[in-house]
Amino acid sequence: MTLEVAVVNGKRTGWQTRGDLVAAAAEVFDRDGFTGASLHDVCARAEVSKGALYCHFPSKNALALAVIERQSLLWHEVRYELGDRGGMPTQTLVDFSFELAERMCADPVLRAGSRLVLEAGLFEVAAASQFAGSVAIVRDLLRDAEKAGELLSGTDVRYAAEAIVAELTGTHLLSLAMAGETELPARLPQMWRLRLLGLVHERVRVRLRLAPQPPHSMSKGPVSKR
């Protein structure tokens, strides 16, 4: 199965070729891992020549880094799509984690990016910026929760954000090792039950929905589910 090719006047533009290569690489890296991935397979899936690939990416490492960057952008896209729902900021944070988990099951870019950043040859180059971006998103949501009076007194927002990202990463890796990404959404409720005990007030915690948001639902307020 190959990717659909977007063309303008019968020709694919440079940015379209680059995007197709990143998408194809994510699928190949997701399937075969970094070491096992073949640039020939990437080119075949993207329907481009090796020469076209090297015009955009001088090496397999460069291509892998582009997948990691795209995965980082998806975190920001999910946060933007959630927007300001007018409910509890802590609920938005929980919803954010479930949305990422569900997309992880379906999106090879998220899966491949999460794995690639832990590769020995890429960790030193990409991990710091990757995790810094993730922590920043969670930190901003926690600051909103702090302003809303949801966090316990004395909570260090920065360290709480780092701890949550570490727990999300660890939960993902455990799910991957034990049963695959499809198990990740089922593991999040317990993670949040433990984390929220030392993070938010009881009056907030009992109102949180620790489950994926119902499809097409309007956020008129959280639904109790402990």
C-alpha positions as CSV (number, residue, x, y, z in Angstrom):
1,M,0.0,0.0,0.0
2,T,1.4,3.4,-1.0
3,L,0.6,6.9,0.1
4,E,-1.7,9.0,-2.0
5,V,0.5,11.6,-3.9
6,A,-0.6,15.2,-3.9
7,V,0.3,17.0,-7.1
8,V,0.1,20.5,-8.6
9,N,-0.1,20.7,-12.4
10,G,0.9,17.1,-12.5
11,K,4.0,17.6,-10.3
12,R,4.5,17.2,-6.6
13,T,5.9,20.2,-4.9
14,G,9.0,20.1,-2.6
15,W,7.0,20.5,0.6
16,Q,4.6,17.8,-0.5
17,T,7.4,15.4,-1.2
18,R,9.0,16.1,2.1
19,G,5.7,15.5,3.9
20,D,5.1,12.3,2.0
21,L,8.6,11.1,3.0
22,V,8.0,11.9,6.7
23,A,4.7,10.1,6.7
24,A,6.2,7.1,4.8
25,A,9.2,7.0,7.1
26,A,6.9,7.0,10.2
27,E,5.1,3.9,8.9
28,V,8.4,2.1,8.1
29,F,10.0,3.1,11.4
30,D,6.9,2.1,13.3
31,R,6.9,-1.3,11.6
32,D,10.6,-2.1,11.5
33,G,12.3,0.1,14.1
34,F,15.1,2.5,13.3
35,T,17.8,-0.2,12.8
36,G,15.6,-2.4,10.7
37,A,14.1,0.4,8.6
38,S,15.1,0.6,4.9
39,L,15.3,3.8,3.0
40,H,14.4,1.8,-0.1
41,D,11.1,0.9,1.7
42,V,10.5,4.5,2.6
43,C,11.0,5.7,-1.0
44,A,8.7,2.9,-2.3
45,R,6.0,3.9,0.1
46,A,6.3,7.6,-0.6
47,E,6.6,6.9,-4.4
48,V,9.8,8.9,-4.8
49,S,13.4,8.2,-5.9
50,K,16.4,7.8,-3.6
51,G,17.7,11.1,-5.1
52,A,14.5,12.9,-4.1
53,L,14.8,11.6,-0.6
54,Y,18.4,12.8,-0.3
55,C,17.4,16.2,-1.6
56,H,15.4,16.6,1.7
57,F,17.2,14.3,4.1
58,P,20.9,13.5,3.9
59,S,20.7,10.5,6.1
60,K,18.4,8.1,7.9
61,N,19.1,9.9,11.1
62,A,17.9,13.2,9.6
63,L,14.7,11.5,8.4
64,A,14.1,10.0,11.9
65,L,14.6,13.4,13.4
66,A,11.9,14.8,11.1
67,V,9.5,12.2,12.3
68,I,10.3,13.1,15.9
69,E,9.7,16.8,15.1
70,R,6.4,15.9,13.5
71,Q,5.4,13.9,16.6
72,S,6.2,16.9,18.8
73,L,4.0,19.1,16.6
74,L,1.1,16.7,17.0
75,W,1.2,17.2,20.8
76,H,0.7,20.9,20.2
77,E,-2.0,20.2,17.6
78,V,-3.9,18.1,20.1
79,R,-3.6,20.8,22.7
80,Y,-4.9,23.4,20.3
81,E,-7.8,21.2,19.3
82,L,-8.9,20.7,22.9
83,G,-8.8,24.5,23.3
84,D,-10.4,26.3,26.2
85,R,-13.5,24.3,27.0
86,G,-14.6,26.5,29.9
87,G,-14.5,23.6,32.3
88,M,-11.9,22.6,34.8
89,P,-8.3,22.9,33.5
90,T,-7.4,19.6,35.3
91,Q,-10.1,17.9,33.2
92,T,-8.5,19.4,30.1
93,L,-5.2,17.9,31.1
94,V,-6.7,14.5,31.6
95,D,-8.6,14.7,28.3
96,F,-5.3,15.6,26.6
97,S,-3.7,12.5,27.9
98,F,-6.5,10.2,26.7
99,E,-6.6,11.9,23.3
100,L,-2.9,11.3,22.8
101,A,-3.3,7.7,23.9
102,E,-6.1,7.1,21.4
103,R,-4.1,8.7,18.6
104,M,-1.1,6.7,19.6
105,C,-3.1,3.6,18.7
106,A,-4.0,5.0,15.2
107,D,-1.2,7.3,14.2
108,P,2.2,5.8,13.1
109,V,3.8,9.3,13.5
110,L,3.1,9.4,17.2
111,R,4.1,5.8,17.7
112,A,7.3,6.0,15.7
113,G,8.3,9.4,17.1
114,S,7.9,8.1,20.7
115,R,10.1,5.1,20.0
116,L,12.7,6.9,17.9
117,V,13.4,9.5,20.5
118,L,14.7,6.7,22.8
119,E,17.1,5.3,20.2
120,A,20.7,5.5,21.4
121,G,21.8,7.5,18.3
122,L,18.9,9.9,18.5
123,F,18.4,10.4,22.2
124,E,21.3,12.8,22.7
125,V,20.1,14.9,19.8
126,A,16.4,15.0,20.2
127,A,15.3,13.9,23.6
128,A,15.9,17.2,25.5
129,S,13.9,19.4,23.1
130,Q,11.2,16.7,22.7
131,F,10.5,16.3,26.4
132,A,10.9,20.1,27.0
133,G,8.1,20.7,24.6
134,S,5.9,18.1,26.3
135,V,6.6,19.5,29.7
136,A,5.8,23.0,28.6
137,I,2.3,21.9,27.4
138,V,1.5,20.1,30.7
139,R,3.0,23.0,32.7
140,D,0.7,25.5,31.0
141,L,-2.3,23.4,31.7
142,L,-1.3,23.0,35.4
143,R,-0.8,26.8,35.7
144,D,-4.4,27.2,34.5
145,A,-5.5,24.7,37.1
146,E,-3.5,26.6,39.7
147,K,-5.2,29.9,38.8
148,A,-8.5,28.1,39.1
149,G,-7.7,27.0,42.6
150,E,-7.7,23.3,41.7
151,L,-4.2,22.4,42.8
152,L,-3.2,21.6,46.3
153,S,-1.4,24.4,48.2
154,G,2.4,24.3,47.7
155,T,2.3,22.4,44.5
156,D,5.4,23.0,42.4
157,V,4.0,23.3,38.9
158,R,7.3,22.8,37.1
159,Y,8.1,19.5,38.9
160,A,4.5,18.3,38.7
161,A,4.6,18.8,34.9
162,E,7.9,16.9,34.6
163,A,6.5,14.1,36.8
164,I,3.3,13.8,34.7
165,V,5.3,13.6,31.4
166,A,7.6,11.0,33.0
167,E,4.6,9.0,34.1
168,L,2.9,9.3,30.7
169,T,6.1,8.2,29.0
170,G,6.6,5.3,31.4
171,T,3.0,4.2,31.0
172,H,3.4,4.2,27.3
173,L,6.6,2.2,27.4
174,L,5.1,-0.3,29.8
175,S,2.0,-0.8,27.6
176,L,4.3,-1.2,24.6
177,A,6.4,-3.9,26.3
178,M,3.5,-5.8,27.8
179,A,0.6,-5.6,25.3
180,G,1.2,-2.9,22.7
181,E,-0.2,0.6,22.3
182,T,-3.8,-0.5,22.3
183,E,-3.5,-1.2,26.1
184,L,-2.4,2.4,26.8
185,P,-5.8,4.1,27.2
186,A,-6.8,1.3,29.7
187,R,-3.8,2.1,31.9
188,L,-4.3,5.8,32.1
189,P,-7.1,5.9,34.7
190,Q,-5.0,4.2,37.4
191,M,-2.1,6.4,36.6
192,W,-4.3,9.5,37.1
193,R,-5.9,8.2,40.3
194,L,-2.5,7.9,41.9
195,R,-1.2,11.2,40.5
196,L,-4.2,13.3,41.4
197,L,-4.1,12.3,45.1
198,G,-1.1,14.6,45.6
199,L,-2.0,17.2,43.0
200,V,-5.6,18.5,43.3
201,H,-8.2,19.1,46.0
202,E,-10.7,16.4,46.8
203,R,-13.6,18.5,45.6
204,V,-11.9,18.6,42.2
205,R,-10.8,15.0,42.1
206,V,-14.3,13.6,42.7
207,R,-15.6,15.6,39.7
208,L,-13.0,14.4,37.1
209,R,-13.8,12.0,34.3
210,L,-10.9,9.6,34.1
211,A,-11.9,8.2,30.7
212,P,-11.9,9.4,27.1
213,Q,-14.2,12.2,26.2
214,P,-17.4,10.9,24.6
215,P,-17.3,11.5,20.8
216,H,-18.8,14.8,19.6
217,S,-19.7,15.8,23.2
218,M,-20.0,19.4,24.2
219,S,-18.0,20.2,27.3
220,K,-20.6,21.6,29.6
221,G,-18.8,20.3,32.7
222,P,-17.0,17.2,33.8
223,V,-18.8,14.0,34.4
224,S,-18.1,12.2,37.7
225,K,-16.2,8.9,37.2
226,R,-13.6,7.8,39.8
